[in-house]
Amino acid sequence: MSTKSILKTININNNDLCRSFARALKETQNTQQQTVDYLHECTEIQKENVKDFFANY
């Protein structure tokens, strides 16, 4: 998960939505972290090479 998505400010005006959001956050504290198997190799590219990277797609 991206750090920026965690740091966003949200406004919940509905009590039911507020309770369900709080419940979902509480439930995530008890879940175990899962390992991820990547199907493709990850590649880091510089911003200058983005066009070249996607040239064949």
Secondary structure, 3 states (H helix, E strand, C coil): CCHHHHCCCCCCCCHHHHHHHHHHHHHHHCCCCCCCCCCCCCCCCCHHHHHHHCCCC
